[in-house]
């Protein structure tokens, strides 16, 4: 039937027992309890306060289907919002919540009028399911809703308020000076803000948010190199970057000495003449890039000091002088763009893996090799090998996570559900069917569905290359896009 908008009393709405966010409820109260447990009580209170203050979003209707069995409307889309309104209208009916939460919800409800009748989109179950899938299954090649990344959220704020923060400026000028390099493939956007916006760090580097001329190519090179050093230090210590650098004092104690040494070691080195738009003062040097797989003469070295003159991409090329503070750091290898294919998986954080645990040796080894591919730009030269590594880290990270985490609400590891499944595609399908009970973090669930929501369409080139390498040559750009689409974030989450 065609859907219609109707005003419906909250008392005539029941929450959907089979909401994918939680295990199936046995009745209305049990369903609400499971929803609050899955989403988080504080998050539900936050939502209730927002609904009380700002009302429901006008462009997103509550989607309901009338049930002859219960003689009420079942909420298919908008269960959190309806539950939040129910809490504000009748907090004493939520007996599964603690007294403090009940009192707080009463206070929120008393601060203004709470609607007991709301507009709902009434339709049949088939269309309701279609709407739910569109709204919650990720972008799906443009068909669904695409969530903003932290960077996109900041861009929105800047365009509305015209006030730029440090991470926005670093991101902008790194892209400008280094051929579009995405620094968030090294450190997350929010981590860049927390670390480099530290007052002492900002002062030492010489960055002034109110004066964009201080964001020079030299200082952005320092930020790039410092970010890579931060990741390597976290890996070496076996502690996640966000934990290792979570307080101002820790950031200053660890990073200030490194910055001071860095600047001291590179004082007086050659500077770039014209940095406008991040271009070299000598255009001719770009023409010296030779993307050959032959045995050209080269003294270029990789991050471990190994020669790269054995036919890999970029051998036989003169290193471009970017005029960076770290002029000896082979900055062209660090710059971005389609030519250099930078930082493919440089942001992998596997420091939490126990080197003495036999079950994690393989995962750590795969991570390490992916980082080597990233640093030495082997992705375009060896796309099939890169693909094998990417597919392997997806599979092994999921298996590792499954062996460390219980199914929500059960004293049973996720591994017990998937250990007999041999195909990665079937493991992913199992995860998709049970995602709220396997992955509790809502953002990570969005990343997972964005990447694997339609696995056969979105990621099947990985399988094609693995199973039929002679029939399919994967474009390196396809692989490079995966971390940017959230694969790096989900892998780090699974390994943390």
N, C-alpha and C positions, 0 to 999 in steps of 0.2 A: 504494500500500500504506500502511497505517497505520504511523506511525513508532514505533520502539522505542528504549529506552535500553540501550546495551551498553557494556561495558568493552572498550576496544580499545588494543592496544599502539601506541606512537608509531611504531614501525618499520613498522606496517601502514598508516600514513596518508601520503598524498601531497598536497602543496599543489595547489590548483586552478590549472591553467595559464592559464585565462581570467579570472582574478580582475580585476574592473573597476578595481581600484586601479592596475593597471600594464598594460603591453603584454603580449601573449600570449607565454607562455614556451614554449621548445622542448623542455625537459626539466625534471626536478625541480630540479637545481642552478640552471639558468637562471631558473626561476620564482622560486626563493628570492632570487636576486640582484636580480631586477627588483622583488620585494617590498621588500627592504631599501633599494633605491635610491628607490623611490616613497615609502615611509614615513619613511625617514631612519634611519641606523645608530644614532644616539644614542637616538632614540625606541624603536627595537627593543630596545636594551640596557635602557632604562628599563622597558619592558614585561617583559623577561626577569627583571629584578630584582624587580619587583612580583609576578610569578607565583611566583618562588622563595620570596618572603617571605610572601605572602598566599594563594597558591593560585589556582585558577580560580574565577570567580564562580559560585556555586551555581545562580543563576537563569538563566544563559545557557549552554546546552549547545553544544558543538561539533557542527555539523550536517554529516553525511557521507553520501555515496552510494557504494555498492559498484560498482566498475568491473570488468566481466568482462575488459576489454581488458588492464588492468595487474594484475588479481588483487589489488587493494588498495582501500582506502576513500579516495575523493577528498574533501578538505575543502572544502565550499562556504561554510560560515560558520564563522569562527574561524581564518582562515589566519594572522593575525599571532600569535595565542596559540600555535598549533601550531608555527610557525616559531621562536618564542622558546624553547619547550621543546626543540626539536631542537637549537638553538644551545647550550643549557646541557648537554644530554646528550652531544653530539658536536661540540664547537667546531672540532676540526681538520678536519672535513668541509666547513667553510665557507671554502674556499680563496680566495674572491673578497674576503674581508675582510682588512684590514691586521693586522699582527702584534699591535699594541696592543689592538685590539678583541678578537682571539682570546684574548689573555691576560686581559683584563678579564672576558670571558664565563666563562672558566675559574674566575676568582676568585669570581664571583657563584655559579656552580654548586657550588663547594666549601663555600659557607656554609650549606648545608642540603640536605635531600633533594629531588631533582627527580623528579617522577612520570614513569615510563615507560609507565604504563597510565592512561588517562583515560576518563571517561564521555563517550559521544558519542550524539547523537540520529541514528539511522540511518533514512533515509527514501528516497524516490525523487527524481529530479531536479526534477519539477514542484513538489513541496512545498518542496524546498530553494530553488528560485528565489523562490518566494512568501515564504519566511522572509527571504531576503536583501533582497528589495525592501522588506519591511515595516521591517526594521531600519536600512536605509541610505538610504531615499528621503525622509527628512524626515517632518514631521508629517502631511501629506496630510489636512487637515481632521479631525484627531483620530485617524486610523486607524493612524498609525505612531508611532515614538518621537520625542518632542519634546525637543531638546537644551536644557539650561539656558543662559540668557544669563549673562554675568558678574554681573549684578544678582541673578539667581535663585540663583546659587551662593553669593553673599554672604548672601542672606536665609537660605539653608539653614544656613550656618555660624552666623549670629546665633541662629537658633532652637535650634541644638544647644548652643552654648556660652554664649549670652546675652551675648556680647561684641560690641559694635557698632564698626565702623570709620567713618572720616570720610565716605567716599562713601555709605555706607548712610544715615547721618544726614542728609546734604545731600539725597539723593534723597527721603527720607521727608518732610523738612520743606518742601522745595520743593513737593511734591505737596500737602501739607497746607495751605500758605498760598496757593497759586496754582491753585486749582481743578483739581488733578490734573495739573499740568504735568509732563511727562516731560523732565527735564533731559538725559537721555542722547540726546535728539534734537539737542542742541547739541554736547555732548562725550561721548565714550564713558565708560562707568562707570569703567573702570580709569584713564583719563586724568584724570578728576575726582579720584580718589584720589591719583595721583602729584603733581598740581599743587597742590591745596588742602591736602594733608597735609604739604606742605613746612613745616618748623618755623617759618621766618620769615613765610611767607604766613599760616599759621594764627594766629600771634601777632599779626600786623598786623590781621587781620580781627577777632580776638578769639573764636576758636572753641575750645572745650574739650570734647574727646570725653567726658570724665568728668562734664561738667555740661551736660545737654541744654538748659537754659534759655538758654545762650549762642547757640543756633541760632534767632535771632529772625527775624521777617519782614524786618526791615531788612537783616540780614546775608545772608539768602537772596537778596534782590533784588540785593545786591552780587555774590554768586556768579553769579547768572544773567547780569548785565551783564558781569562779568569774563569769563565763558565765551564770550559772543558776541564780545567784544573780542579774545579769544585766537584765535578762528576767523578773524576779519577780518584780524588781523595775519599769521596763517599764510598766508592767501590772498594778501595784499599782497606778502609776501616770496617766494612761490612755493615754500615749504617746508612739508611736512606738520607738523601740530601735534605729533605724536609725536616728530619729529626736532627741531623748534624748541624744544620744552620737555622735553628728555629728561634733563637734568641739573639738580641742585639749584641750582647757581650761575646757570645760564641762566634758570631759573624766577624766581629772586629778582631778577636784574638787569632782566628784562623786566617782570615783573608788579608788584613792590613799588612802583615809582614811579607806576604807573597807579592802584593801590589808594589810595595816599596822596593823589594828586590828586583821585580820586573822592570820598574821604571829606571832604577839605577843601572841595570845591565843594558838598557837600550837607549840611554841618554846619548845624544850626539849622533845617532845613526841617521842615515839619509832620510829626508822628508820629501813628501810628494809635492810637486809644484802646484798643479791645479787640481783641486779636489771637487770642483763643482760637479754636482750630479754623480759623484763617486767615480769619475772617469780618470784614467791615467793621464799624466802630463805628457807622456809619449805614447801616442796612439799606436805607433808601429809595433810596440811590444806585444800587442794582442795578436798581431799577425804571425808571431813566432810560435804560437801554439800549434803543435803537431799532434793530431789525434790518430796516431798510427799504432799498429800492433807489431811493427817491425822492430828490429834490434838496433834502434838509433842510439847514438851516444848520449848519455845523460848522467849527471851526478845527483839527480834528485833522490832524496831519501824519504822513506815513510816514517811513521811515528815511532817505530822501533829501531830506526837507523838502518833498516834493510833497503837495499837498492831497489828502485822501481824502474830500472832500465831493461826489464826482461819482457817487454812487449805489452805491459799493461797500459791502460789508457793514460795518456799524458806523458809517456816517456818520449824522450827526444824533444821536449819542450823547454824553452828557456823560462825560468821562474820570473813572473812579473813582479816588479817592484811596486807595492801598493803604498809605500811611504808610511807604513804603520809604525807604531812605537816598537813593536816586536819585529823589526825588519828581517830578522833571521829566522822567522817562523814559517817561511814558505807560505805566505798569506794567500797566494793564488790557489793553493791546495785547499784552503779553508773557505774560499769565497764560494758564492752560490751560483745558481743559474743552471741551465740545461747542459752547459759544457762540463762543469765540474762535478755535478751530482753530489752535493756535500751532505755530510751528516745523516746518511741514510738511516742508521740506527744508533747514532752517537749518544742519544739520551737514554739508552737502556740502563736501568738501575737494578742490578742483580746482587748488590752487596749484602742483602739479607740472607742469601743462600749459604748454608753451612758447608764449608769445604770438606768437613769430615763426614758428611752425610752422603753415603754412596748413591742415594736416590737423586741427589741434586748435581752430581758431577756433570752429567750429560747436558742438563739445562744451562749450567754455567759455561760449558764449553761452546755451546751454540751461541750464547750471548756474546762471548768473547770474539768468536769468528765474525759475527755480524758487525761488531764494532770495528774489527780490522777491515772488513769490506767497506765500511763507511769512511774510515779515515784515509784509506788508500784509493778510494774512488774506483773500485773494481766492478761496481754494479753494472755499468754499461758494457764492460768487456766480458763479463761472465754472468749474464742474466739468468741462465739456467741454474748455475751454482747458487746464485743469490736467492732464487726462487725456492730451491731445496731448503736453504737455511731459514727462509721466512716461514715456509710451511712447517718446518720442524719446530720452530720456536712457538708457533701458534699451538701445535699439538702438545708439546712438552710443557708449556706454561699452563695449559688447561689441566693436564694430568697432574702437574705439581700442585696446583690450587685445589684440585679435587681431593688430593690425599691429605691436605692440611685443614680443610673446612668441612663442617657438618652441614647437612641439609637443615634449613631453618626450621626450628621447632622439633627437630628430631635428634636423637643421640646416635646419629649414623653419618659417616663420612659420605660426601658426594661420590667418592671413588667407588663405593659399593654399588652405585647406580650405573656406573659407566665402565667398570673394569672388564666386562666381557665384550665390550664393543670395540671392534678392531679398526673401523673406518673413521677417519676424522670427520667426514661429513655427517655420519650418524651420531658421533659424539656431540657435534654442534647442534644437531636437531634435538637431541635429548636436553641439552642446556636450554635451548629456546623454549621447549615445552615447560620447563621447570625454572625459568630464569629468576623469578622473584624469590624462590626458595633456595637457589644456588648462589646468587649474587645479590647482596642486600643493598649495595650502593646504587642509588637511582641513576647517577650520572654514568657509572660503568655499565649499567644495563642498557642505557641509551647508546653508548659506544658499541657495545656488543651487537645490538640489533642493527645499528647503522652499518656495521661491517658484515655481519653474518645473517641479517634478517632474511635475505634471499640468497643463500650461499651459492647456489648453483649459477645464479646470474652474476653476482658481485665478485666472487673470489675464485670462480672455477678456473681461470687461467693458471692458478697455482697448481691445481690438480692436473690440468692438461700437460703442463711442463713436466710434472713429476712422473706421470704415467705414459705420456707420449712425447718425449722431448724432441724427437725427430720431426714431428708434425707441427710444432708450434713454437715460435720464437717470441718470448714475452718482451715487450718494450720496457726498458729500464724505468721510464717515467711512470709506468703503472705501479711498479714496486715502490718507487720513491713517494708516490702519493699515499700509500697505505699508512705510514706513520702519521702523516698530516691529517688523515681522516679519523684518527683515533686509535690505530692499532698499537702505536707505541704506548699510549696511555693505558690501554687495557692490558697489555703485556706486563707493564710495570706494576699494575694493580694485582694481577694474578701472582706475580713473583714476590710481592711485598709481604 
